[in-house]
Amino acid sequence: MTMTAQSMTASPTAELLRDAEQSLMFIVKRPEAVMVRGKGPYLWDTEGKRYLDFIAGWAVTCLGHCPPVLARALAGQAKALINASPALLNEPMIRLAKLLTDHSCLDKVFFANSGAEANEGAVKLARKWGALRKDGAYEVITAWNSFHGRTLAMMSATGKQHWNTLYEPKVPGFTRVPFNDLGAMKKAITPKTCAIMLEPVQGEGGVWVADRAYLRGVRKLCDEHNVLLILDEIQTGVGRLGTLWGYEQYGIEPDIMTLGKGIGGGFPLAALLAKDAVSVFEAGDQGGTFCGQPLAMASGLAVMNEVIGKNIATKAKNRGNYLRRKLKALEGELGLSNVRGKGLLMAVDLPKSNGPDLVTACFKRGLLINAPLPNSVRFMPPLNITAAHVDEMVELFADAVRNTP
Ligand SMILES: Cc1ncc(COP(=O)(O)O)c(C=O)c1O
């Protein structure tokens, strides 16, 4: 690329934005800002503008941006061992697996790099179990409106209507049913069903909470029909819903659970956990170059020790209740409705379908929020935010709602 007279006079930010447009593959329209720094619930861009981050990298930075405990763990591990081999054990890998199994109902862990990869592993494990233990059963039932990731198989599992015709042909073996409809689930089970895969709260779909009777009923159906229950807790796990794992709030146990997002606190890490009885992989069935990578393991260990040791889930529950009260108090004045969610995964319906414009208006005011639906916005801040951060968010949000046509 040659340097033009214009580029020589452009500001560093303008140059970066131009280079981004020229060199990054287009996948989505991003705001015209370049982030350089983060601390706690705040991000700063190249122009020094501060943003209160109630997206948290899509429910990822559960301890806020650059938490010292994570920075220390990464720096320490980087000096000791950055990468060994997926075929060799490393210490943080063993410690993290033990921590996860000690604090959950699951017995075995496989580490992956992304949520989609962990979910792929969950479906592979269920299919292997079906091949060995259920006469070759391979079908997985998922819910409409669900989100399980962007690999080809997880796009087939995901219940997004507008993905139905994208990247055809679909991976076979997935059946989708309406969420929170036990009758539909029962009807969909066939002798070929090996697993049901659900999110306790559908996050990307717009924050729709599974009814207690529904998840308990699905667990019962699984037991009656010899079907595995896979809970995708990639968004809901690690304290997000106000308990360490979402399933705890339903009084049930999954056979398989997947984790991602918050578990690495911002470092790419995901995990597939399973009960002993369904951990049926044989040598060579599953793997990956970076599975159990020491930096990722050190991140997960630091985050999980902090989340468990400081009871961050209860903090998220209390702060979520506070956020709920603040939003409810504004319902009448701003025309908001249907405040919903659990812990610090919350959403509210807007009086108009102007979600994307509202997100832009918030961005201008230095607030990051997300609109999963045209008429809803979602809040998924770090789990350790203070009441003052909630107050600051609500003030910026209310001002944006009042002034966005
Ligand atoms: C419930 C759920 N499952 C899976 C995924 C996919 O995770 P990843 O983007 O890390 O592949 C997401 C991401 O938003 C999610 O919310």
PDBQT file of the ligand as one rigid body, heavy atoms in Angstrom, charges set to zero:
ROOT
HETATM    1  C1  LIG A 501     -24.570 -20.518  25.140  1.00  0.00    +0.000 C 
HETATM    2  C2  LIG A 501     -23.417 -20.388  24.185  1.00  0.00    +0.000 A 
HETATM    3  N1  LIG A 501     -22.882 -21.489  23.676  1.00  0.00    +0.000 NA
HETATM    4  C3  LIG A 501     -21.846 -21.430  22.836  1.00  0.00    +0.000 A 
HETATM    5  C4  LIG A 501     -21.299 -20.229  22.453  1.00  0.00    +0.000 A 
HETATM    6  C5  LIG A 501     -20.142 -20.198  21.503  1.00  0.00    +0.000 C 
HETATM    7  O1  LIG A 501     -18.967 -19.857  22.167  1.00  0.00    +0.000 OA
HETATM    8  P1  LIG A 501     -17.704 -19.373  21.350  1.00  0.00    +0.000 P 
HETATM    9  O2  LIG A 501     -18.072 -18.077  20.695  1.00  0.00    +0.000 OA
HETATM   10  O3  LIG A 501     -16.608 -19.241  22.370  1.00  0.00    +0.000 OA
HETATM   11  O4  LIG A 501     -17.409 -20.436  20.335  1.00  0.00    +0.000 OA
HETATM   12  C6  LIG A 501     -21.848 -19.044  22.963  1.00  0.00    +0.000 A 
HETATM   13  C7  LIG A 501     -21.318 -17.730  22.546  1.00  0.00    +0.000 C 
HETATM   14  O5  LIG A 501     -21.961 -16.713  22.624  1.00  0.00    +0.000 OA
HETATM   15  C8  LIG A 501     -22.938 -19.122  23.866  1.00  0.00    +0.000 A 
HETATM   16  O6  LIG A 501     -23.502 -18.027  24.371  1.00  0.00    +0.000 OA
ENDROOT
TORSDOF 0
